[in-house]
């Protein structure tokens, strides 16, 4: 399959278009390490400057800190110049007296707690609070977030509440975001979904989504935004101790990542560039959102995305057994 991944694409039939590269805003919520306010705003400014005006955030990210920082960075900018997505399913509340914040990987966060809430009122209240933190009247996309253990509530109340918001034009595109591609496949098959955000399951190292999710999306006309293209860092720097799925990478995967890097080096292509481009071999993929904790990281991701990658590199990866021969490749000729 030949598909140059440049230019905006529509998400399903929603009318919402996104650029192919976006900013995942979990780092703006102090994921694993604190990011200063000015640096966070510089990351957003850089994303806009390089044409990556597709911002994905969530209340979960830093207990609202990511949304607040993103809102401050976007204040005063023409709302038509960027696309904004957030998530519902985790409602935030103030801490009770004596209660401690559960960071869940985020540090130096506001004094709030997360509450799972898939009720109609909870979905609406969560979105309204997000809009206030973001300082906007509306977002373009809303995802139900990490619902794999809450499917009964999703079918009973969560998705109907989101579909109602779409019908009322409060939001334009709706879907689900998680790293369980099999669950996403079931939800896309059953429900009227515009877009899914799938993290880590369609990468140079993983084909899981190709086998379960992507065929359903192609059949249903559902778009895919990919996250986790570097598999938590293993495809960014495959050195000993590199993370994979938020834990040290198993030896076999580390070895495979190193072999991928060696082939890329033969063609003078950084492994990160190949990892960022690879998912676009499938036509259902509309965009990739990549996190950045510094403006230099955002600028690097943009440069990597536009890097020329010869078709021979992909064919060599297949010939070496590093990519399965049935996978669609992002060929340019």
C-alpha positions, 0 to 999 in steps of 0.5 A: 500500500502506498500512502504518503501521510501528509496533509490533514485527514477527516475523522470518520464522517465527523467533519473534524480534520486533524494534521498527521502529527499532534501533541500528546499532552500527558507530559504537560501534566508532569508525567514522571517528572515536573515540567515548568510552566514556561517550558510547558507553554513553549512546547505548545507554541512549538507544536503550533509553529511546526504545524502540529496543532492537534492537542490531546489531553485528559483530566487524568493527566496531572489531575487537570494540570495538563488541561490548565496549562494547555488552556493558558498556552492557547489563550487568545489564539484563533480557535480555528487554528488547532484541534482539541481533544480531551477525555471523560470517564474520570471525574475530578473532585477536591481532596477530602480532609486528610486525603492524599493525592494519588499521582498515578505516575504524575508528580507535583499535581493539584490537590484533587482526586479521580473518580470513575464516573460514566453516568450521564450527569458525570460525563457532562460535568467532567466535560464542563470542568475540562472546558473551564480548565481549557478556557474554551467553549468546546472541544472537537473530540471527546474520548471515553478513557481507559474503559476496559474494566467498565464496559457495562457502564459504557454500554449502559450510560457512558457512550449514550451520554457521549452520543447525545452530546454529539447529536446536540453538537456540543462535541463533533467527534466521539470515541474511545482511548486506551491501549487495549486494541481488542476492546477497542475493536469490540466497541467500534464494531458495536457502536457508532464511533468516529475515532479511536485513540490506540496507544502502543498496539500498532508500532514497529514492534507490535501488530496487535491492532492490525489483527483486531482493531484496524480491520474493524475500523476500515470496515466501519469507516472509523479513524484511528489516532495512534499514540505510543509509537515509541512503545514507552521509549524502547523505539526511541532509545533501545539501550539496556534498561529501556522501557516498554509498556512502562517497565524494563523491556524484555530481552527479546524485544530489546534485541529486536529493537536494536536490529530495527535500529541497525537497519535504519542506520544503514539508510541513515534514518533514525529509528524514531523517524521510522517508528513515527512513520510506520503506522501510516501504512494503514489507511485508517490511521489519520494522525499520531500524537506524540508527547514532548516535555520540552520544545526541542522534543516537539521540534525533533518529532516534527523534523523526524516526521518529515524525514525522507524514508526510502521504500527500500528500508521498509522492504529490507525490514521485511526481508530481515524478518523484522516486519511481517510480510503481510503488514501494510507499509508507508511506501512513497512510490 
